[in-house]
Amino acid sequence: MPGRRWESFTSSEVPTRPADPAVRKANLHRIIRLFRPYRARLGLVSSLIVLSAGLGVISPFLLREVLDTAIQVDASTGEASVRMGLLTALVAGMVAIPIVTGILGVWQTLLSNLVGQAVMHDLRTSVYRHLQRLSLAFFTRTRTGEVQSRIANDIGGIENVVTSTATSVLSNVTTVLATIIAMLLLDWRLAAFALALLPLFVWLTKRVGEQRKKVTAERQASLADVSSIVQESLSVSGILLGKTMGRSADLAERFQTESERLAGLEVRTRMTGRWMMAAIQTTFAVMPALVYLFAGWTISRGSGAITIGTLVAFTTLQTRLFFPIGSLLGVQLEVQSSLALFDRIFEYLDQPVDIAEGTTTIERPTGDVAFDDVWFRYEKDAWTLEGVTFTVPAGTKTALVGETGSGKTTCAYLVARLYDASRGTVSIDGIDVRELTFSSLTAAVGVVSQETYLFHATVRENLRFADPDATDEEVEEAARAGQIHDLIASLPEGYDTVVGERGYRFSGGEKQRIAIARTILRNPPILVLDEATSALDTQTERAVQAALERLAEGRTVIAIAHRLSTVRDADQIVVLDHGRIVERGTHDELLALGGRYASLVARDADVADVVPTPS
C-alpha cells in the first residue's frame, strides 16, 4: 500500500487496549472533579432543570381533564357539553407551561455553557501548564504534531460533552423520572407495558458504546498522525527539505495514505451500532400504536376501564418520554467515545514532572559554576557523562571541546537544568541547581544555541520575550550590542517587521544576532554558548563573534564550539571524550601537551594559522 515505508513515523497503528477498570473509575472521578469549582452555578442549573421537568408533566394531566371533564360527550345521544370556565383555565395552563419552561431553558443553557466553557478553559490550561513543566526529554521523544493534537483535537473532541452533556443528562434523567411517575399515576398497566423493553435498549446501547469507544481511540491516534504530518511537512523547514530532496510527491502520498485511513475510521465511528440504534428508534416510534392496542385488549377483557382522556394523556407522556430516553442512550454512546479522549488527555496530565522546582533563590548570583562528579544518561542509554568534575570561576570563560557525542551539549543543558544529573551535582554559587527556584535559575543562566528560534511575530516582540517590561530604548540598546540594530533599522517597518515562521525572513547569522540581543536584554550573569557559530560562514561568524564578545563582557561563560579558533582565548579549555574529561588547561598549555586537544587543533582548518610553527 502506498506510504507504508513511512509507518515508523506513525503511532496510530498501535493496537488500542481498553483502560484498566480501576484507571477508568479513577478517570471518571477526575472528570467529576473538573466541575467542583462551579458547584454553586451547577446547583442553580439543577434547580432550573427540576423545575422545568416538574412543569412539563403537568400538561398531559390538564389534557386529560379537558377530554374527560371540561368537554363531555353523552354516550347515548352523542351530544357534547362544554364547561367553558374550566376549559379556559385548563387551556391557559397548557399555554403558560411551555412559555415558562422555554424561558427556564434559555437560562439553563446559558449557565451550563458558562460552566462548560470554564471547565474547557481549565482543562486546556492545565494540560498546557503541565507540558511546560516537563523536561526537554519528553519533547525530544514526542512529535510536536502529537502534542498539538492532544491539545487541539482531543480536548476539542470532548467540548460538547463538557459544555452540554452533563446538564443534558441531568435534564433528561429528571424528565424521564418525572414522566415515568406521571405515567404510573395515570395507569400502572399501560406504564408497565410501555416500559417493558427499556432494559433491553439500555443493554444494547452499552454494547454499542463500548465498540464506538475503541474506534474513537483509533480515530484520535490517526488524527494525531495527520496533524504531525502537516506540522512536519508543511512547516518552512519541511517544505524546503521536501523540495530540495525531490520528495514532495512522497510526502503528498504519505499524507494521502493517512488521510484515507482517517476517512475510513470516521465512517466506522459514525456507523458503529447504527443498525442497532435504528431498530431502537423504530421501536420507540411504534410504541404509541401498540399502547392503543394494549389498552383495547385490556378493556375487552374487562380488566378495568381506561378513559379516552387517560389514554390520550398517557400516549402524550409516552411520546414525551421517547426523546429524553433516546438522548440518554445517545449520550451514553457519546460519553463512551469521549472517555477515550479523556484517557488520552489524562495520559499527558499524568506524565511525571521529572524536574521539580526548588525553593532557594539567589538575589545577586556571582556566577560561579561547578560540576562535581556528574554522571548522566538519557533514559536507559549508555552513560553520556561519567564522573565529570570542573569549576568555572565567576567572570571567566571555559570552553568545552571534543568530538560529536562527547557530552559537551549535555553539560550545557545541565547548567540550564533542562535535564537533571543522574549522579553528582551541578551548582551555581555553591547551591545545587536542583534546589533553586525556576525564576532564579533562568535569571542566572542564559543560553545561546546554534538552533535559534524566533516566534512568528515582530522583531520587537521577539526581543521583548526576554523582558516584557523592557523599554524601546533598552530593546534598541540590546540590538546595538548584538550588532543587529543597523540592519533592523534599515528595514521598511524597522522593529515592527514580522520575522516570519521560525525567522525565515532573516539569514542564519542575522537570527543568531537577534537571539544574542535577546539574551543581552535578559542580562544573565552566566552565559552558555552552545555551538553558537558552528553553522555560519566565516564572515558572518566574525559579526556574530563580535556580538558574543560584547555579550560575554563581565559574565561567566561556558562555550561549546566546533571551530576551535573561537575558544582559544578561553581561561580554561575542558576536553571531553566519550563523556569523560581527558584534558584541561589553556590553549597554549594543551597544545604544548600534544594530546587530544592538539590533535583536534591540527584537524581544524580554521585555526591552522595559530598553530605554532617549529623554530
N, C-alpha and C positions, 0 to 999 in steps of 0.2 A: 504494500500500500504506500502511496506517496508520502514522504515525510517521516517514514519510520526511523531513518537514521538520526532523527532529532530526539528520539524518545528519552535519551539521557537528560534532556533539558526539562522534561515534564514530570509532574508528580501525580497527575490525575488518574493514572492507570494503577496506582497503588490500591489494592482492594480495601474497601471501606468496611471496617469492623464495627459492629454495634457497640455503643458505650457500655461499660460495666454498669449494672443496675445501681450499685452504690454511688458511682460517679454521676449517673443520671439523676438520682434522688438529690445529691448534693447540688447539682446544677439547677434543679428546679427550685431549691431553697434560695440559691443565689439570684435567680430571676425574680423571685418574690421580694428579696431584699432590695432590689433596684427601686421598688416602688415605696419603700418605707419612708423616705424623707417627705413624701407627699400624702401621708395618711389623712390629714385633715381635709384636703381637697377631694381625695378619693371617698371619704366619708360623705361629703356633700353630694358627690356624684351618685353614690349608692342610695342615698335618701331620695334623690330625684327618680332613680330607676324604680325603686319600690313603689313610690307614689304613682308613677306612670303605669306600672303593671297593675296596681290595685284599681286605678280608674278604668283601665282598659277592659277588665272583665265585667264591669257594671253594665255596659251597653247591651249584651245579649239578654240579661235579665230584664232590662227595660223593654227589649223587643218581645220577650215572652209575655210581658204584661200588656203590651199593645195588642198582640194577637189573641190572647186568652181573656183579657178583661176589658180593655178600652174599646175594642171592636169585637162584638159578639154576634154570632150568626145562629139563628133558630134552626136546629137540625130538621124540624118537621116542615116548616114553611119556607126556609131559605132566606128569610128576611134578616137584615143586619141592623143592629142598633149601635150607635156610637156615643161614648161618653166624652164629649169634646174637651171638657176641662182636663180630665185625666190624660186624654190623648195629647193635648197641647203640652202638658207638663212633661210627659214621657218623651215626646219628640224634642222638646227643648233640652232635656238632659242628654239625649243621643247626639244632639248638635254640639253642645257645650263640651262634652268629654273629649272629642278629637281635637278641638281647638286648644284646650288646656294641655293635653298630652303633647301636642305639637310644640307648644311654647316650652314645656319642660324638656322636650327632646333637643331643642336648639341649645338650651343652657347646658344640658348634659353633654352634648357633642363638643361644645366649646371647652368645657372643663376637662373632659377626657383627653382632648387633643393637646391642651396645655400641659397636662401631666405626661402624656406620651412623648411629646417633643422634649420635655425636660429630661425624661429618662434616656431618650436617644442621645441628647447632648452629654449627659453624664457618662454614658457608655462609651461614646466616641472619644471623649476627653480622657477617660480612664485608660483606654487602650493606647492612645497616643502618648500620654504621660508615662505609662509603664514601658512602652517601647523606648522612650527617651532615656529611661533608667538602665536599660540593658547595655551590656558591654559591647565592644566592637565585634567580638567573636560571633554574636548572634547574627549580625548583619553581613558578616563575611560568608556565612554558610546559608543565608536566606536570600532568595531573589527579591529585588525591590518590587517587582510586579506582584509577587505573592503577598508582600506586606500591604501594598496598596489595595489589593483585592480584599484582604481581611477587613480593612477599614471601610472601604467604599462599598464593595459588593455584599459582603456578609452582614455587616451592620445595616446597610441599606435594605437587605432582604428581610430583616425582621421588623422593619419600621411599621408595617401595617399591624403586625401582631402586638407590638408595644403600644402604638398610639390608639388603637381602637378595639383590639380583640379582647383585652382584659375587661373593659366595660361592656363590650358586646356579650361576652359570656355571662356576666352578671345580669345584664338586662334580659337575655334570653332565658336563663335559668329561672329568674324571678317570674317572667311571663309564663313559662311552662308550668311552674308550680301553681301560680295563681289560676291558670286556665284549667289545670287538672282538678284542683279543688272545686272550681266552679262547675266543671262537668260532673263531678261526683255529686254535688249538691242538686244539680238538675235531674240526673238519673244515673244511679250507680251501674245499672245493667249496660246501658249504652256506653258508659265510660270504660267498663271492663272490656267490652268488645272492641272498642276503638283503639285501646292502648295495648292489646294483646301482643302485637308484633314489634313493639318498641324495643324490647331487649335484644331481639334478633338484629334489628337495624344497628344498634349500638355496637354489637359484636362485629358485624360486618365492616362497619366504619373503622373500628380499631385495626382490623386486619389491613384495610386499605392504607391507613395512616402509617403503619409500620413499613409497608412496601414503598410508600412515597418518601418516607424519611431516608431510606437507603439511596434512592435515586437522587434526592436533593443533595446529599453529601457528595455523590459523584459529580453532579452538575456544578456545584460550587468549586470543586477542585479543578474541573475543566475550565471554568470561568477564570480561575486564578492563573491557569496556564496561558489562556488567551491574553489576559492582562499583562502577564510577564513578557510574552512575545511582542506585544505592542510597545511596552516600555523599553525593551531591549533594542528592537529593530527599527523603531520609528523615532528614537532619540537622534540628536545630531550625530553623535558618535556612531550609532548603529547604521544610520543611512550612509555615512561616509565609508564605513567598513564594508557594507554590502555592495556599494557601487564600485569601490576600488578593487574589491576582490571578485567582482563579477558574480556575486551570489544573490542579487536582488530577486531573481526568479525563484531560487531555492527558498529564500525567506518567505516569499509570497505563497509558495507551495506548502511550506510548513504551517503558515497561518491558516491556509485553506483546510488542511487536514484537521487541525484543532477546531476550527470553526464548524466543520462538518460534524465532528464528534459532539461538540456542544449543541448543535441543532438537533441531533438525534436524542441527546439527553433531555433537551427541552420538551420534545414531543413525548418522550417517555414520562416525564414529570407530569405533563398535563393529561395524559391518557391513563396513567396508573389508576385502576379501580373505577374508571369512567363507566363501564357497563354495570358494575355493581351499584354505583350511585344512581345511575339512570333507573334501575329496577326499583330502588328505594323511593325515588321521586315519583315514579309511576304509581306505586302502591299508595303513596300519600294522596295522589290526585284522585284515585278511585274510591278511597275510603268513605267519603260522604255518601256516595251512592250505596255502598254496602251497609252503611248505618241505616239508611231508609229501609233497605231490605230486611235488616235485622229487627228494626222497630215493627215493621208489618208482621214479621213472623212471630214476634213476642205477643203482639196484640191478638193475632189469630189464635194463639194457643191459650188465650185467656189468662196470661201471666200478669195482667195489670195494665191499666190504661196509660197511654202516653199521649198527652195533648199535642195539638199541632204547634202551639206556641213553644212547648218544651222541645219538640223535635227540631223546629227551625232554630231556636236559640242554641241547641246543642251542636247542630252542624255548623252554625256560625262560629261557636267557640272552637270546634274541631278544625275548621279552616284557619282560624287564627292561631291554632297550635302548630300547624304544619310548618309555617315559616320559621319560627324560633327553633323548632326541633331540627329542621333542615340546616339552619345556620349553625347550630351547635355541632351537628355531625360534620359540616364543612369546616368549622373552626377546629375540630379535633384533627382533621387532616392538615390544616394549615399550621397548627401548633406542632404536630409531629414533624412536619417539614422544617419548621423554624428551630426545633430543638437541635437539628443537625447543624444549623448555623450558629446557635448559641454554643454548641460544643466547640466549634472552630474558634469562636471569639474567646471563650474561656481558656482555650488552649494557649492563646497568646498572653492572656492575663495571668496564667499560671507559669509562664516562663520565669525561671528563677532569676532574681536580681543578684548576679554573682559579684557585683561591685557595690558594696554597701557604703553609704556616706558616713564619714567620721564626724566627730564633734569638736575637734580642735580647730581654732582659727589662728592665722598669722596676720597680725596687723601690718607689719612692715618687714616682709621677708628680705633677708640679705642676699640670698641666692646660693648658699652652699648646697651642693648636691652630692649624695654619697650612695654607692652601691655596696652592699655588704653581703657577700656570699650568696648572690642572687642566682636562683635556678628557675627556669621557666620552660614550659612546653605548651603547645596548642592542643588542647583536649588530650587525646591518648597518643599523640605523635611522639617521635623521639625528642630528647631534650634539645631545645633551641639555644638556651643559655645554661652553662654549667659552672657554678662557683665563681661568678663574675664579681670582682671587688675592685673599685676605684673611687676616687673622690674628685670632685670638680669644685675648687675653691671659688668663693663669690668673686665675680668680676673677671674671671679667667675664661679662656676658651679651650675646650677639649674636643679633639677630633676623634671620631670612631671610624676606622677604616678596616677593610677586609674584603674578601671575595663575596659575591652574591650568596645569601643564605648563611652568612657567618653570624648573624644576630644583631647587626647594627641597628636596624629599624626597630627591632623588638626592644632594645634598650631605650630608644626614644619614646616608644609607646608606654613603657613602664614609668618613665618620668612623668608623662602627662596623665598617667593612670587610665589609659584606655584598656589596659589589662592589669591584673594583679600578679605579682611574683608568686610562683608556686612555693618557693622557699626563699629564705633570706629577706632583706628589707631594702627598699629604696627610700631615702629620706631627704627632706628639704629642711635646712637649718636644724638638723638633728631630730626632726619629727618624721616618723613613718608616714608616707603619703596616704596610707590606708586610714590614718587617724584624722586626716584633715577634712574639713567640710569641702564640698564641691566648689563653692564660691571662692574659698581661699586658694584652692588648688588651681582653678582656672585663672584667678587673678595673678598667681605667681608664675605660671608656665604658659608660654606662647609657642605655638608650633607653626612653622612654615615648611610645607612639604612640596615635593615635586608635583603631586596631584592637586593642583589648585582648583578650588570650587568657588564659582560665583553664582549667585542667585539670578534668576530671570527678573531683574529689577534694575533701577538706575545705579550709576556708579556711586552716587552719594549714599544711597540706601545700602549698597554692598559694603561701603566703608563704615557706615554707622552701625552695621551689625556688631562690630566690636564694642561700640559705646553709643547706645541710642541717644544719650544726652549730649553728645559732642556738638559743639557749635560749628557753623560753616567754616569759621576761621581755623578751628582745630582740625577739621577734616582736610582743608587745603594744606595746612602745615604738615600733616602726616603724609599727604601725597607728595609734597615737595621733598620730604625726607626720603620717600620711597622712589624718588627720581621719575615720577609719573605725572606730576602736576601739569607740566607744559603740554604733554600730549592730550590730557583730558581737556584742558582749557582751549585747545585748538579745535576740538570737535564742535559741530554746529550747536549742539544742545549742552555742551560742557558737562558738568557734573550730573545733569539730568538725562544724560544719554543712557538708554536701556542697553545693557550689555548683551542681551540675547541668551538663549539657553546655554548654561554652563560657560558663559562668557565668550561665545564664539565670534563676537564682533571684534575681539582683541586677539593679538598673537600670543604665543606661549609666554614670551618674555614680558609682554605688557600685562598679562593676567598675573604673572608672578610678582611684578612690582606693585600691582593693586593689592595683592594679598599681603605683601610686605608692609605697605602703607596701612592696611587694616590692622596688622599686628602692632605697628608703631602707635596707632591710635589707642590700643589697649594698654600699651606701656608695661609689659610684664618684666619682672627682674630676671627671669630665667627664659632663655630662648633655645628652642630645639629646631635646628635646620636639618630637615630630612631630605638629603639629596636635592636641595632646592634649585640647583642649576644644572643637574646632570642631563636634562633633555634639551638644553639650549645651545645655539651656535656660539662661537667664540665671542663675536661682537656683542650679541645680546647678553651673554654671560657677564661681560665686563660691566654692562649697565646694571644688571641685577646685582652683581657683586658689590658695586659701589653703594647700592641701596642697602644691601645686607650689612656692609661695614658701618653705615650710618645707624642702622637698626641695632647693631651689636655694641655700640658705644656704651660703656658703663654697665653692661649686663653680663650675666653668666651665660656662656654659650656652649651648647653641645651640638657639634656639627657632624653630619654624615655626608660623605661625598665620594663619588667615583673618581672625580678629577682631583688628584692629589695636590695639584697646584693651588687649589682653593683653601687648603688647610695647612700649608707648610709654615704659616706664621702662628700656628696654634701653640699655646703654652704647654700643651700636653697632647700627645697622639697615642691612642689606645688601639692596638692591632688585635682584631678578633679573628679566630679561625675555628670553624665548627663550634661556635658558642663558647669558646674559651679565650681568655686573654693570653696571647703568646709573646707580646712585646709591649713596652710602654716607654715613652720618652719624648724628647723634642725631635723635630725633623732632622736636625744635624746629628743628634745622638743616635737615632735609629739608622740613618744612612751609614754612619761610622761602624755600627754594629754589624752591618752586612747580612742581616737576617731577612725575615719575611717582608718587612716594610721595604727594605732596599730592593727586593725583587719586584714588588708592586710598582715602585717608582720607575724601575728600569723598563717596565712594560707600559708605562703611562707616557704616551707621546706628548701630552700637554706639559709635562714637567721635564722634558729632555734637556731644556736649556738651563735648569737649575741643578742638574746632577753634576757634582764636582768633576772636573777633568783632571786626570792624574798629571802631576807635575813631572 
